[in-house]
Amino acid sequence: MSLTTFIRAPDVVSHMRPLIPCESRVIPAPLRAVPRTKNFSVVGVAFDYLLRFELQRRAPHASAKCWVAELAVEYIERGGALRIPEEWRGGISEKCKCKWMTGKFPDLGQRARTALDRAKQAVSNFVAQKKVFRRGYHDLACHALRLARLDPLVRARYLDLRFDDAPDPNDVQDLLAMLGIVPFKLLIHEDVVLLNPTFGSSGALVGGADADLITGSSIIDVKARRAGMWEPKDFMQLMGYLILSRQERRARRPFPRLDCVGIYFARHGYLWTHDVSAMLRTKKFREVEDWFLKRARRGYIIYKRKGP
């Protein structure tokens, strides 16, 4: 279970729906970075990595958690079960028919470790530079795409065995196009920048939750979709992050006080935000928050009893 799975439960949806604002869900911005391939999922995850690296370079005070790809490499090295495709049909490889592979595979583990170590070294060199030329961004985008191919192993036990192949040049150009329209001044706070923040023991209540960005008192999700509009499930996920962050603060664990949620539309170069400070003081929100946490604790207890 994860926050994404948790908010899909019918009872959770029905309780959280009243919090969704009654305003236009369409953003006032045109599509500026058109997808160049059908590798939507991989490119979306890769952009999360690439944006994170550039934010680290521009904001040295940013706090960053470990990469999901690091957990994937550790999983391979432990010999965890993997789902691999039986054949390639083009397009999005995750749609292919898969088979399970179990046991330890030293060669596969070494390949994954090498890809990860090379990416770490590249990022370390990158964030130390004051000015980066296009070639530097190109190389980093290639590493981001390789890391993105490892991520599904943690989330779905799926592994694209071509993870360390040379990326599609069109995907690289797609990433660079999106990075080129980022309004960094809106995403970097002078004091608080948290990259891929988790929510400690509060996040564990829903099986884990990791947001894309906290900047100042705002929590931001990044979407690389074509459609210039947000969905109700997007807002419910942001509210889930908000509730978990408030629970962390109540437990006297260090966490920023949040009063704004937002979505950055990477293909439009547009940041949509919604001030929730007034809503947080309403009885309706407190009731939803109490129910959410009780429901999460109940699900967590059941999950622990069943075991992983």
FENRA-V550670 format. One record per run of one state. SS is the DSSP state (~ for helix, > for strand, _ for the rest). FROM is the first residue (numbers start at 1). LEN is the number of residues. If there is no record, write none. Layout:
ss->SS from->FROM len->LEN
ss->SS from->FROM len->LEN
//
This chain:
ss->_ from->1 len->2
ss->~ from->3 len->4
ss->_ from->7 len->3
ss->~ from->10 len->10
ss->_ from->20 len->6
ss->> from->26 len->1
ss->_ from->27 len->13
ss->~ from->40 len->19
ss->_ from->59 len->4
ss->> from->63 len->2
ss->_ from->65 len->3
ss->~ from->68 len->11
ss->_ from->79 len->3
ss->> from->82 len->4
ss->_ from->86 len->7
ss->~ from->93 len->3
ss->_ from->96 len->2
ss->> from->98 len->4
ss->_ from->102 len->4
ss->~ from->106 len->22
ss->_ from->128 len->6
ss->~ from->134 len->23
ss->_ from->157 len->1
ss->> from->158 len->1
ss->_ from->159 len->10
ss->~ from->169 len->11
ss->_ from->180 len->4
ss->~ from->184 len->4
ss->_ from->188 len->5
ss->> from->193 len->3
ss->_ from->196 len->2
ss->> from->198 len->1
ss->_ from->199 len->1
ss->~ from->200 len->5
ss->_ from->205 len->5
ss->> from->210 len->1
ss->_ from->211 len->2
ss->> from->213 len->3
ss->_ from->216 len->2
ss->> from->218 len->6
ss->_ from->224 len->5
ss->> from->229 len->1
ss->_ from->230 len->2
ss->~ from->232 len->19
ss->_ from->251 len->9
ss->> from->260 len->6
ss->_ from->266 len->4
ss->> from->270 len->6
ss->_ from->276 len->3
ss->~ from->279 len->3
ss->_ from->282 len->1
ss->~ from->283 len->24
ss->_ from->307 len->2
//
